[in-house]
Amino acid sequence: MSPHASRPAREGWWHDDLLAWLCPGGLLLTALALRFPEPLRALRALAPELTLPTWFAGAYVLGLALSPLGRVAYGFAQAVVWPRLRAPWTPAIAFFAERLQASEGLRVSDAASMSVHEFHDLDRRMREYLEAVDPSARFALNRMKVLCSLSCNSAAACIVFVAVDAIAGRAPSWTGPQIAAGALIFAICAIGAVYRERRRQRTQLSIWRRSQVRAEAGRDARVDGPDDDAAGRRAAAR
């Protein structure tokens, strides 16, 4: 692997954390600070130099706390995308079902009858397999996963903000435009989560097809190699 290719793999962890956790947590913390400004005013009055460090720490903690709810949003996005990609997934599922049957003795349903829960487990196994057979694809697979987590955690942040505002007793003061704006923002985040999950699955399928093409080319080279060597020796003898 070239130094240029290995650099993102070594340094990408902080960028992944920034996208998946700090951004949704920062959005939620900023929205809460605007909605409930009293704690922020108190912090700026007592220790203004701690405002920015507190924001970063709070955003990261909130981002981590959003992960369980983000997984629920991810399950929703996968439940929407998977039934619509059954046909493209069929060859990959058949290939991997054969491998699992031979190596682990696991029986996998075909694509037509596979549930979302079963597909979720197979999708994880497929990603691990692709990372093992094609190390150059790890960066793309991980980045697609992180972007999907970003979208799902952002949708979870919208839910948490509305829940906190309702628990604080401000639901009676919501106006029509506020409700419409909140519904629009949540719809955008939900659509973004579905879109990112679709892109992630498409990317994973593309990488699997590329690995199959490479495997077939390798088999053809091994089959053609001895014949070419024999022909070369016959030509040299003549």
N, C-alpha and C positions, 0 to 999 in steps of 0.2 A: 504494500500500500504506500502511496506517495505521501511525503510530508504534508502536502497541501490537502490531501484527502483525509489524513488522520487528525488534522488540527480541529475540524468541527467536532469530531468524536470526543476529543479530549476537553474541549472548552465549551461544549454545547449544553452541559448540565445546568449552568447558571441561566442560560438563555431559556431553557425549557422551564425552569422554575419561574422565571419572570413571566413567561407567557401563560403557563397553566394555572399559577396560583396568585402571583403578585398582581397581575392585571385585573382579574375578576375581584380579588379582595380589595384592591385599591378603588375600583369603581364603587363597590358596596360601601366601603368606608367613607368615601367622598360624598356619596348620596346621603348616608346617615348623618354626616357632619353638616351638610346643608339643611337637612330636615330637622335635626336636633343640634343647633349650634352652641348650646350652653357649655358642654364639656370642652369644646374647642376654645371658646372664649376664656374659660377658666385656665386651661393649659397655657394659652398665650399670655395671660396675665401673670401667671406664676413662673413659668420657665419657657419663654418664647424660643430659646435655642433648642429645645427638645421637640418642637412641633414636627419638623421633618423626620427625625429618627423615629418618633412615635408613629407617624403615619406609615413609614416603611414596615416597622415591626407589626403594627396592627393590620396592615394590608396583607402581609405574609401569613399571619395567624388566621385571619378570616379566610384567606384563600385555601389554606389547609382544611379549615373547618367546613368549607363548601364542598370538599371532595365527595363525601358520602351522598349528598343531595345531587351533586353533579353526576354521580354514577347512575342515579335514578333517571336523570335527564338523558344520559347516554343510552340507557336501556330503552327509553322511549324512542330515541333517534334510530337505534338499531332495529327496533320493532317496525318502524316505518320503512326503513331502507331495505332490509333483508328480503321481505316478500317480493319486492320489485326487482331484485337482482338474482332471483333464483336461477334463471336460465344462464347468465354468465358464470355463476358459481358452480353449475352442475359438473363440468369436467374436473375442476379443482377438488370438489368434494369427493367425487368418485376416486380420484387419484389418492387423496389422503385417507379415505376410508380403507382402501386396499393396504396402504402402509400400516395403519393402526391395527388392522386385522392380523397382519403378518407379524408385527413387532410386539404388540401389547395384547392381542386377542380381543380388542374392543370392536364391537359392532356399531356401526354408524348408520343412521337412517339416510336414505337418499334425499336429494335436494327437494324433491316434490313434497315430501312429508316431514321434513326436518322442522322442528320447532325453533323459536327464537332462542330459547335457553340452550338448546343443544348446539345451535349455530354459534352462540357466543363462546362456548368452550372450544369448538372446532376452530373458530377464527383465531383464538389465542394460540392454539397449538400450531396452526398454519404459520402465524407470524414468527413463532419461535423456530420453526423449521426453516423458513426463508432466511432468517438471520444467521442460521448455522450454515446453510449451503451457499449463501451469497452474502458474505460479509460487507460487500460494497453497498448493499441495499439497507443496511441497518440504519443509516442516517435518515434516509427517506421514510422508512417505516416509522421510526421514532418521531420524526417531525410531524407526520400525518397524525399520529396518535396524540401528540402534544396539542396540535391545533384543534383536534376534536375535543380534547379535555378543556381547552380554553373556551370554546363555544358552549359546551355543556355547563361548565362552572359559571359562565356569565348568565345563562338562563336560570341557574340555581340562585345566583345573586339577586335577580329580579324577584323571585319568589320570597326570599328571605327579607328583602326590603319591604315588600307589601305586608308580610306577616308581622314584622316589627312595628310598622306604622299602625297596623290594626290592633296589635296588643297594647300599644301606647294609648289607645282610645281615640285616635284621630280619624277613624273610618267615617263617623258622621259628618266630618268636615270636608270629605272628598267631593270635588265638583265634577261635573260632566267632562270638561276638558282634561282634568287630571286623570280620570279613569280611562278616557280614550288614549291619552298619551302613554299611560302605563301599559294598557293592553297592546298598543302598537310596539312599544319597546320589547315587551315580552314576546310578541309574535316574531319580531325580527331576530331575537336571540334563539328562539325555538327553530325558526327556519334555518338560521345559521348552523345550529347543531346538526340538523338533518343533512344540510348540504355538506358539512365537513365530514360527517360519517359516510356519506355516499362517496365523496372524494377519497377517503381513506380506504374503503373497500375496493374502489376502482384501481387505486394505486397498488394495493396488495395483489389484486388479480393480475395486473400488468407485470409485476415483478415475478409472480409465479409462472406466467407464460414465458417470460424471458429465461427463467431457469430451465424450463422444459426444452426450449429451443437450444440452449447451450448443452443440455444433457444429450439431446438427439444428435447434435453435431459431434459431440465427443464419441458417441457410439458409432456413428458413421465413419469417423476417422480411424477408430480402432479396427472396424471391419475392413475398410479399404486399405489400411496400412500394409498388412502382409501381402496382399495381392500386388500392390505397387512395388514392394521390395522384390518379390519374385520376378515381376516383369523387368525390373531394372537389372537383376542378375542375368536373366536370359539375354537381354539386349547387350550386356557387357560380354557375355560368352560368345555371341555371334561376332 
